[in-house]
Amino acid sequence: MPALAQTAAPAPAWRGYDEQADARAEIDRARLIAADDRQVLVVFGANWCGDCRVLDTAMKQEPLKSLIDARFVVVKVDVGRFNRNVDIAERYGVPLKKGVPTIAVLGADGGAVFATSGGELADARSMGEDQLRRFFDRRF
């Protein structure tokens, strides 16, 4: 008798960005947690974005993880198909049309002290771990 074909269950879809989250509340919460010793790193992206997935994975693995954890409280903000939380990106001077992922770093007053402005991370897939680490290390 032939063996039954083994079918693997499909892998669950990656959902690194909470599409239901209240981004403003998440940013406010992160600002309280960050206090005086860290800054808030707001990462704008979407679940459909391959480069967003690559950046998210890199930020959770060494060597970038230690750098991120020591310097930032991270908030991921879903931008949907560039139709969600656009006002928040605009508030921090982040031009979403240059590509995602993109970031803003908030100072103690809640204003952006840095924002990517030219799609610097929008090609995270080709950057590699070392280049991503250097990007964060030299700026912050």
C-alpha positions as CSV (number, residue, x, y, z in Angstrom):
1,M,0.0,0.0,0.0
2,P,1.3,3.5,-0.8
3,A,2.2,5.7,2.0
4,L,-0.1,8.6,2.7
5,A,1.3,11.9,1.5
6,Q,2.4,14.1,4.4
7,T,1.1,17.6,4.0
8,A,2.6,20.3,6.1
9,A,0.3,22.9,7.5
10,P,0.9,26.2,5.9
11,A,3.2,28.5,7.9
12,P,1.3,31.2,9.7
13,A,1.5,34.6,8.1
14,W,4.1,36.9,9.7
15,R,2.3,39.6,11.6
16,G,5.1,41.8,12.9
17,Y,2.9,44.9,12.8
18,D,-0.3,44.9,14.9
19,E,-2.9,46.3,12.5
20,Q,-5.4,46.9,15.3
21,A,-3.0,48.7,17.7
22,D,-3.6,52.3,18.8
23,A,-0.2,53.7,17.6
24,R,-0.5,56.9,19.6
25,A,-1.1,55.0,22.8
26,E,1.8,52.7,22.1
27,I,4.1,55.6,21.5
28,D,3.0,57.3,24.7
29,R,3.5,54.1,26.6
30,A,7.0,53.7,25.1
31,R,7.9,57.2,26.1
32,L,7.1,56.5,29.7
33,I,9.1,53.3,29.6
34,A,12.1,55.0,27.9
35,A,12.3,57.6,30.6
36,D,15.8,59.2,30.7
37,D,18.0,56.3,29.8
38,R,16.7,55.3,26.3
39,Q,15.0,56.9,23.3
40,V,11.8,55.7,21.5
41,L,12.4,54.1,18.2
42,V,9.3,54.2,16.0
43,V,9.5,51.7,13.1
44,F,6.9,52.3,10.4
45,G,6.1,49.3,8.2
46,A,3.5,46.8,7.2
47,N,2.9,43.0,7.3
48,W,3.1,42.7,3.5
49,C,6.6,44.3,3.4
50,G,9.5,41.9,2.9
51,D,12.0,44.5,3.9
52,C,10.0,45.2,7.1
53,R,10.3,41.5,8.0
54,V,14.0,41.5,7.4
55,L,14.6,44.6,9.6
56,D,12.3,43.2,12.3
57,T,14.2,39.8,12.3
58,A,17.6,41.6,12.4
59,M,16.6,43.7,15.3
60,K,15.7,40.6,17.3
61,Q,19.1,38.9,16.6
62,E,22.6,39.7,17.6
63,P,24.6,41.8,17.0
64,L,21.8,44.4,16.4
65,K,19.6,43.2,19.3
66,S,22.0,44.3,22.0
67,L,22.4,47.7,20.5
68,I,18.7,48.2,20.0
69,D,17.8,47.0,23.5
70,A,20.4,49.2,25.2
71,R,19.4,52.4,23.4
72,F,15.7,52.2,22.5
73,V,12.2,51.2,23.4
74,V,10.8,50.0,20.1
75,V,7.3,50.7,18.8
76,K,6.2,49.3,15.5
77,V,3.5,51.3,13.7
78,D,1.5,49.6,10.9
79,V,1.0,51.8,7.9
80,G,-1.2,49.4,6.0
81,R,-1.1,50.2,2.3
82,F,0.0,53.7,3.2
83,N,-3.5,54.4,4.5
84,R,-3.0,53.9,8.3
85,N,-1.2,56.1,10.7
86,V,0.1,58.3,7.9
87,D,-0.6,61.4,10.2
88,I,1.8,60.0,12.8
89,A,4.5,59.5,10.2
90,E,4.0,63.0,8.9
91,R,4.1,64.4,12.5
92,Y,7.7,63.0,12.8
93,G,8.8,64.0,9.4
94,V,8.9,60.5,8.0
95,P,8.1,60.4,4.2
96,L,6.4,57.0,3.8
97,K,6.4,57.3,0.0
98,K,10.2,56.8,0.0
99,G,9.5,53.3,1.2
100,V,9.2,51.2,4.3
101,P,10.5,50.3,6.7
102,T,11.3,53.7,7.9
103,I,12.0,55.1,11.4
104,A,11.8,58.0,13.7
105,V,13.8,58.4,16.9
106,L,12.0,60.4,19.6
107,G,13.6,62.7,22.1
108,A,12.5,63.3,25.7
109,D,10.1,66.0,24.6
110,G,8.3,63.5,22.2
111,G,9.6,65.2,19.1
112,A,11.7,63.5,16.4
113,V,15.4,63.9,16.8
114,F,16.0,61.8,13.8
115,A,13.9,60.4,10.9
116,T,14.9,58.5,7.8
117,S,14.1,60.8,5.0
118,G,15.3,59.0,1.8
119,G,14.2,55.4,2.2
120,E,17.5,54.4,3.9
121,L,16.0,51.2,5.3
122,A,13.5,50.4,2.5
123,D,16.0,48.0,0.9
124,A,16.8,46.1,4.2
125,R,16.8,42.8,2.3
126,S,20.0,43.8,0.5
127,M,21.7,45.6,3.4
128,G,22.7,42.6,5.5
129,E,23.2,42.4,9.2
130,D,26.5,44.3,9.3
131,Q,25.2,47.2,7.3
132,L,22.0,47.4,9.4
133,R,24.1,47.4,12.6
134,R,26.3,50.2,11.3
135,F,23.3,52.2,10.3
136,F,22.0,52.2,13.9
137,D,25.4,52.3,15.6
138,R,26.7,55.4,13.8
139,R,23.6,57.5,14.2
140,F,22.7,56.8,17.8
